[in-house]
């Protein structure tokens, strides 16, 4: 699937390749240190068929990335930290957790964030999934951008301090996408 906005296109990344891994590693510095994935985690995320990896491309350059994982995996990952207590259970595996999202400064022009997010949501929709969740770091203004982008589709918003990330403030969201 490809969404176009001028020279921009969102591209679903299927499976592991060294090229895809290097592209994600090139964006790693954009993530806070507490949520940066190791090489092995990137490899696993790319190889896991339940995950949705998507690049935002400007010509041949990767300027953005988004990773969706099963919501239940996020709950499981946070289980020992007690930070999962406000996350809704997902017994039917309907919810996708937005695990990572980044845009290079060169890709942060007006509307590029929306191209990536809407393309991601449309890809989920094509797979029969319409529910999302995520923790959004609050100190970079991304929480406001996400709230505006998702708007009325959000069914839950909660400001929290995640202990597993040294008490940093995050906005936790859940929502349902309707076309």
HELIX and SHEET records of a PDB file:
HELIX    1   1 UNK A   18  UNK A   25  1                                   8    
HELIX    2   2 UNK A   28  UNK A   30  5                                   3    
HELIX    3   3 UNK A   33  UNK A   35  5                                   3    
HELIX    4   4 UNK A   39  UNK A   47  1                                   9    
HELIX    5   5 UNK A   71  UNK A   78  1                                   8    
HELIX    6   6 UNK A   79  UNK A   81  5                                   3    
HELIX    7   7 UNK A  105  UNK A  107  5                                   3    
HELIX    8   8 UNK A  112  UNK A  126  1                                  15    
HELIX    9   9 UNK A  138  UNK A  140  5                                   3    
HELIX   10  10 UNK A  142  UNK A  150  1                                   9    
HELIX   11  11 UNK A  151  UNK A  153  5                                   3    
HELIX   12  12 UNK A  163  UNK A  165  5                                   3    
SHEET    1   A 8 UNK A   2  UNK A   5  0                                        
SHEET    2   A 8 UNK A   8  UNK A  13 -1                                        
SHEET    3   A 8 UNK A  52  UNK A  58 -1                                        
SHEET    4   A 8 UNK A  61  UNK A  70 -1                                        
SHEET    5   A 8 UNK A  95  UNK A 103 -1                                        
SHEET    6   A 8 UNK A 131  UNK A 137  1                                        
SHEET    7   A 8 UNK A 168  UNK A 176 -1                                        
SHEET    8   A 8 UNK A 154  UNK A 162 -1                                        
END                                                                             
